[in-house]
Amino acid sequence: MKSPVLVIGHITQDLIDGQVRLGGAAAYIALALSACGQDVALVTRTPEVPLLEPLSSNPRIHLHRLASNTITTFRHHFETGKRQLSLDACATDISVNDIPLKWRNLPLVFLVPVCGECRLELLSAFPESELIVGMQGWLRTVSKDGRIKPSKPPEALLTARMLAVTLSAEDHPEANAFAKRMAEHCRLIALTRGDMAITIYEKLGQSNIPVKPVQHVHDTNGAGDVFTALLGLQIMAGNSVNIAVSQAAQGTARYVEKGMTGLIRAKKIVNHINYDKTKLVRLIKNISQM
């Protein structure tokens, strides 16, 4: 049986157009990975709420729920055609001591905070693992009225060694500068721009990967998180940077068009993933030299 991958971050309660929805990068990534046939070990902090059902009932998701009186809650609203977020409530942070010992040496770890809840100590807490980071939650701060505003990421994040990092140009006006700096220490940085080309930053420079426009929009919520999940799968399958990013972008487009059912075609990726240590080292070396 293949090892699961570890996903760490808050699941959220999203208030959108009068509806209450399950959200949070950790939830979207766990669901996307499981839809592709990958087992997931998910660590999150939330009360026992009905929203958890898609996660707790999923046979591929092994949920470790940390006790909390509060579920992280975002309110979505639109101004001049752009989505704006407000933070209504936030659960407490997730630390190294919150991670079950049996999951601390899994091959791949996704650190995907939504409001900086993954403590920075987690960046160095998995010496036997490779880190894939969704940067969005470290690029946010909360104003006095609860609005989410861009914020400079912590210095430790900009200098940490990671396998891959994803962020969006919409997350921060200096996202491009952050990506360039992180490329000095990380193997791969992917900067997304909605339906525009994805910019890839590596030690030797940068390149753009075209993105095909979607034909029909089913749901854009969580699209960036799904991209992070699929990019992780492509890397684990040993694909080169350009192929990994291109395939992840195509899978994300199918998600936007059809929801999680659009990821069924990505299931075949998991069949090519082998956690043999020799192959894992080889594929990571391949990514680092591209």
TAQUI-V152604 format. One line per field, one symbol per residue. ss: DSSP state (h for helix, s for strand, l for the rest). phi: phi as a letter, one per 30 degrees, with the letter a starting at -180 (. if undefined). burial: 1 if it has 9 or more other C-alpha atoms within 8 Angstrom, else 0. A space follows every 10 residues. Layout:
ss=???
phi=???
burial=???
This chain:
ss=llllssssll lsssssllss ssslhhhhhh hhhhhlllls sssssllllh hhhhhhllll ssssssllll lssssssssl lssssssssl lllslhhhll hhhllllsss sllllllslh hhhhllllls sssslhhhls ssllllssss llllhhhhll lllsssssll llllhhhhhh hhlllllsss sssllsssss ssllsssssl llllllllll llhhhhhhhh hhhhhhllll hhhhhhhhhh hhhhhhhhhh hhhhhhhhhh llllllhhhh hhhhhhhhhl
phi=.dddccbbld dbcccbhicc bdbjeddddd ddddddjcdb cccbbaddbe ededddcddc ccdccddadb cebcccbbbh icdbbbcdab dddcceddde edcdbddbbc cbdcbidddd eddbcbdccc ccccdedccb bcdddjddbd bdddedddcd cbdabcacdd dadceddddd ddddccdabc ccbiccedcc cbeckbaccd bddddacdac diddddeddd dedddddidd eddedddddd dddddddbid ddceddeddd dcdbdeeddd ddddddddcd
burial=0001111111 1111110000 1111111111 1111111111 1111111000 0100110001 1110110101 1111111000 0001111111 1011110010 0011111111 1111011110 0110010011 1111111111 1100011101 1000001101 0111111110 1100110111 1110111111 1110001111 1110000010 1001001110 0111111111 1111111111 1011111111 1111111111 0111011011 0011100011 0011011000
